[in-house]
Amino acid sequence: MLWIFLAILFASIALGLPIAFGLGVAAVVMAVLSDIPLSILIEQSIRGVNSFPLLAIPFFILVGEVMSAGGIARRLMDLAGALVGFIRGGLGQVAITGSMFFGGISGSAVADTAATGAMMIPSMTRQGYTAPQATAINTVSSVIGIIIPPSIPLILYGIVTETSISRLFIAGIVPGLLIGLALMVTTFIMASLEHAGQTRKFRLAPLWQAFKAAWLALVLPVIVVGGIIAGVFTATEAAVAALLYSLFISVVCYREIRLGDLWGMCIRTARLTGMVMLLLAFATVIAWFLTINLVPQTLVQQVQAITQEPFLLLLIVAALLLLIGFVMDLTPAMVIMAPMLAPIVTSVGVDPAYFGVLMAFILGIGLLTPPVGTCLYVGCGVGKVSMESLVKAMLPYYAALLVMLLVLVAFPGLVTWLPDLTAVRGN
């Protein structure tokens, strides 16, 4: 069954068929070969999407839409400029810090690439960066958005592996900040070597002005993260609270969104949510087929026969996920591979929340690499640069991300200590 599934999946990718439809075709073929009634497929697909925590996905997607249109993202970028614009690299440092702010609210790498890139790339080119360099910084920093909570990939991981989403969110805070710091150090070094990115003098008055303009927006990540840590609400409830608050400040306080604009935002949110739900529904059917054929259990036994050393096992799994990220987008890779790989690593004592963060980060790197890197294509469109020039400019940042990957594999405590400290368990 595993080989049949993989054959149909890669055939679908080669033919250019949407992966969700490829999964559906594979499910039907596997049902026919197993002499299982097709009605079972309907039951399993409904079970896959009939989950309360999944409600967080459309709400966080809509929060990202409101942020971009309601002036929240722009104010956060202005605050980032006043906060770190004096560091070597200038607006490059601002773009990375802005992505950390933006990622702490939207949870989407693609939304981060489009929103921050459109605002920052023109200004960065005027400051001495070439278009590929400016686009590279804005594109690579988008990976922070799927690590720092909220994170749509972490929500999906929590659903398919039955891991606490709240614990996953808290586990993503420290590695997200460390990845951002690594990218800032890389930008500092590259700007020093290439004499790009003019700095501005640090002044307290502009910082205070930017903070006063953005402080309402800064409450958003406090609502999401602080509310979860304090036990006020779950991750799903945090998404609703974040949406209501973002709508309030965008419509009432900033007055940059009219109520009539919400229709278009809801349509775009529904389209993206529908794609995710269809994918998750068919992936649930595939996971059920593989489980009843004992595929996960067999994989665990075979991998344990190779090694039971957690570090070596994580390196093997990380290498596999990097290869998968080259040929498959993050969302389908997460919902397909997480149910198969999570039992393998947890069988040797690896924390499932730690592995969720690690898996999201590795597949996030895949968003930045050809041939199917979604953020890479969005970056090319926003920055108006060729794929070849953008990949060349991103080489130092690829190296920085791989170094961070090795650090997170070698020191799992960097990811687990905060959720252990806060003892966050619920969804």
N, C-alpha and C positions, 0 to 999 in steps of 0.2 A: 504493500500500500504506500509506503514512503516513497519508493522509486516511481510508482505511477504518479503520485502527487507532484514530485519534483519534475518529472518529465513534462507533465501538462503545464506546470507553472512556468518553466523556462521556455517552452514552446509559445506560451501566451506572451511572454516578454519579447521573444524574438519577432513575433507577428505584430507587435505593437498594441495588443489587446489590453485594455485596462485590467490591472491586476485583480480587482474585485470580481470582474466577469470571469477571469481565468480561474479564480478560486471556485466560482460557481460551477463552471464546467467540470473542474476536477472533482467536486463534490458529487455531481450527478454520475460521472463515470465510476467513481468509487462505490456509489450506492448500487449501481447496476451490477457491477462485478461482484459485490458482496451479497446480492439478492436481498437488499434491504429496501423496504417501501419508501418511496420518495416523500411520503408525508412526514417521515422522520426528519428529513432535511428542513422542512418548514418549522417543525417543533424546535429543533436545535438552533436554527437561525434566530427565531423569536427569543429563545432563552439567552442568546448572545447579546442582544440589545436591550433586553428587559432588565435594566439595572439602574437603580437610583443614582449611583455616582456618575454615570454617563451624562447626566444632566449638566454636569460642570462644563463639558466641552462646548456646547452652544453658547452658554453664558460667558465663558472666557473669550471665545471667538468674538462675540458681540462687544465685550469690553474693549478688545483691540480695535474694533471698528470705531467705537465711540472715542477712544483715545486719539486716533489719527484725525478724526474730523472735528473733535471738540476742543482742540487747542491744548490738550493735556500733554501730548508727545512733544510739541514745540516748546512748551514751558520747561519740561524736564531737560530738553537739550540745552536750553539757555542756562539752566542751573548747572548742568555739567560743564558748560563752557566757563562759567565763572569759578567753578570749583577746581578744575584741573587744567585749564587752558594755559597756565604758566609753565607746565612741564614740557620738556623737550618733546617735540612731536605735535604740539599745538592742538589743532582740531582733530588730529588722529586720536589723541588721548580723549578728547571730548566725545568722539564717535563711540569709542569703546565704553566709556562711562555712561553715555546716554543709552547704549544698548543694555547695560546692566539695569538701569532704571526701567527702560521699556520692557525688558524681559521679566522684570519683577511684577508686571501687570498683565501682559498679553499672553505669554506662554507659547508664542508661535515664532519660529525662526524666520519663516518666509515673510510674515508681517513686519518683523523687525528689519529685515533687509530692505524691504520696499519703503517703509516709513522713514527710517534714519538715513538711508542712502539718498532719497530724494531731497532731504533737508541739508545733508552734510557734504556730499560730493562736489557740488559747484563751488562752495566756499573753500573746500580743501584744495582744489586745483588752483584757486587764486592765491593760496598761501604757499605754493611751491611744490605741492604734490603733483605727480603725473596722474592722469585719469585712471590708469590701471592701479597705481598705488592707493589712491583714495578709495577706489571701488573695492580693492582687496581688504582694506581695513574694515570698511563698513560691512562687507559680506562675511568675513571670518568672525566678526564679533557677534553675529546673529546666533551663533551656536550657544552663547550664554543664555539666550532666551528660553531654551528648552531644558536648562539645568536649574536656574534660579526659579523658585516657585512664583506663580503657578506654571505648570508645564503640561501641555496636552499629551506629549508622549508618556510622561510619568502616569497620567491618569489612565491611559490605555494599558500600560504595563500593570498597574494596580488591578484593573478589571480582569485581564486575562490570566493573571497569576494569583488573584485573590490576596494581594498585599495591601496593607493600609495605605491609602493615598495620602492621608495626612502625614504619616511617617515618611513617605517618599518625598513629600514637599519639604519637610524640615531637613531631610538628608541632602537635598540639593543645594542648600544655602551656601555652605562652606566651599564645596568644590566649584560652584558657580563663581564665587568671589575669587577663588584661586585662579581659575581659568582667565577671568578678566584681568587679574594682575599679571599673569604670564603674557597676555597679549599686549598689555601696556608696556611691559619691559621690552618686548620685542620691537614695538613701535618706537620706543625711546632709542634703542640701538640702531635701528634702520634709519631713523630721522637724523641721528648724529653722523652716520656714515654718508648719507646722501644729501645732507644739508637741506632737508625738506621740513615743512611744518613750522612756521614762525610761531614763537611764543608771545604771550602777552604778559604784562606785569600783573602780579597778584594784587588785587585791591579789595579791601573789605567792603567798600560801599557797593560796587556792582554785585558782589556775592549776596549781600543783604537784600538788594533790590530783586535779584533773581529768585532768592529764597521766598520773599514775600509774594512774588507772582506765582510760584510753583508749590507753595506749602500745602495747598488743598489737594494737589495731585499726589504729593508724597504720602498723604494719608492712605492712599489706595493699597500700596504694599503692606502698610501697617495693618489694615483691615484683614488682608488675606493671611499674612504670616502670623501677625500678632494674635488674631482671633483664633487661629488653629492652635497655636502654642498655649494660649490661655484657656483653651477648652470651651470657648464661647460657642463655636460652631464647627461643623465638619468642613472638609474641602469643598464639597458640593454647595453647602450653604454659604461658604465664603464667596463662591462665584456669584451667587445671587446678590449678596450684599455689595460686592465690588461693582456689579452692573448698576444697581440702584444708585450707589454713590457717584459713579462716573457720570451717569445720566443727570443727576442733580447738579453737579458742579458744571457740566458742559452746557446744560440748558438754562439753569437759573443763575449761576455765578458768572461763568465766562460768557454765556449767551452767544456761543458760536455754532450751536446746533438748534435747528427748528424741529418741532415735533414731526413735521412732514418728512424730514430727512431720515427718520427711523425706518420708514418702509424699505428704502433701498438697502440700508444696513441689515435689516432682518432677512431680506432676500439673499444677500451675499452670505450671511451666516447660515441660512438654511441649506444653500447649495453645498457649502463646505462640510456642514454637519452630515448631510445626506450621504456624501461620498465616504466619510469616515464610518458611518453606521452600516452602510452596505458592505464595506470591507470587513468590518468587525463581525457582521452576521455570518458571512460565508466563511470567515476564518474560524469562527466557533464550530461550524459544521466539520471543517477539516480537522480541527483539534480533537473533536469527538471521535472521528474515524480513526485517527492515529492512536488515540488512547485505548479504544476498544481492541485495537490490534497490537497493543503493548509496545508501541514504538518508543515513547519516552522512557519506559522502564528498561528496554533493551539498550537504548543509547546510554543511559546512566551506567549500566553494567559494563558496556564496552569501553566507555571513557575511564571508569574507575580501574579497569584492567590496565590502562596505559599509565595513569598516575592518580594518586589521591592527595598529592601535595597541592593545597589551595592556590599558591602563587603560580605554579606551572600550569595548573588547570585554567586559571584565569587568563594567562598569557595565550594559551591555545584557543580559548573561546574568544578572546579579544581579536586575535588574528583572523579567526573565522568571521566575526562580525564586521571587521574592516573590509574583507572581501565581499561580503554580502552588501555592505553599504555602497560599494562601487556600482552594483548592478540593480539595486532595488531601493526605492524611496523609503524614508524612515517609517512612516505609518504602517504600510504593509509588512515591512521587515519586523517591526515591533510586535504586531499582533500574530504573525506567523511563527516567529522564532522564539519569543519569550516563553510560551508554554512548553517548548521542547528543551530550551537551554536552562531555564530556572531550576528544574529538578536536578540537573546535572551538578550545578555549582552549590546548591543548597545541601546536596547529599554529602559534601565534604565540609559543611559547617559555615558556608558563606552566608552572610545576612542577605535575605531577599531584597530588602530596601536598598542596600549597598549595590547589589547587582543591577537593580533597576536604574539607578543613577548612572552607573558605569555603562550600561547598555545604551541608554539615551545619549550619552556623550559620544560613544563610539559611532553609533548610527548617525549622530549629528555631524560628525566629521564627513560621513558619506554625503551629506547635503552640500558639501563644499568641494566635492571631487567629481571630475568627469567619469563616465559619460552621462549619468542621470542625476547629478547634483542639482536639486531644485533651486537652492539658494544661489548657486553659481549662475544659473540661467537668469534668475531675477536680477542678480547683480549686474550681469552683462547688459540687460535691458535698461536698468536704471542709470548705470554709469556710461552707457553707450560705448562699450569697449568690446574687443574680440575675446573669445574664450581663451585663445592661446596667450594673449598678453596678460589676462587676468590670472590665469593659473601660474604663469611665471612670477608675477608679483606676489602671489600668495605662498610661494615656496618657503620663505622663512617662517610664516605663520603655521604652515603644516608641521614644520619641525617643532615649533613651540607646543602645538596641540599634542603631538606624539610624546613629547617629554612629559607633559601633564598627565597623559594616559598612563605612562609608566609609573609616575609618582602615585597616582590613585590606585593602581594595581598593587604597588609595593606597600602602601600605607592605607589600608582600608579604614583605619581609625579616623582619618580625616573626614570621612563621609558619615561614619556611624556615631561619632561621639556626641553630636548635638541632638539627634533624635533619642539617643539613649539617655542624655541628660534631661531632656524635657519629658521623656516617657510618653511620647505621642503615639497612640495606637489606633484610634478609631478612624473610619472613613469620613 
